[in-house]
Amino acid sequence: MRPDDERYNQIALDTYGHVDASVVCMALEWPVINPYSRYHHALKALKRPETSEWVGQIPQYHNIYWGDEAAMIEGNPMLALERGEQLSTPPALWLQGGARYCS
């Protein structure tokens, strides 16, 4: 969503000549479009025995990937749209599953 942001252009591709890595379309399968909300939802779920099983290592992986909650907010696709940032929004196919119930 931020193809020209210097923070995401740190890997030099000079070896390959000019490379245009622009995204022209996307297919998203169960994307995390609000990592900050997902993180807090997982932390709350850990506190309840009936919901703690699905959480797994989500909080730890969020901390490893994002570093802190400020980064989760700043890099959050949904919040970037709500802030009115000028973003690249190529066509996207979003596939999302539904809730599964076990007996």
Protein Blocks (a to p, Z undefined) as FASTA:
>chain_A
ZZmbmklmmbccklnopadfbdfbdcdehiafblmlmmmmmmmmmmpmklmmmnmmmmmm
mmmmnopamlmmmmmmklmmmnopacdddddddddddddddZZ
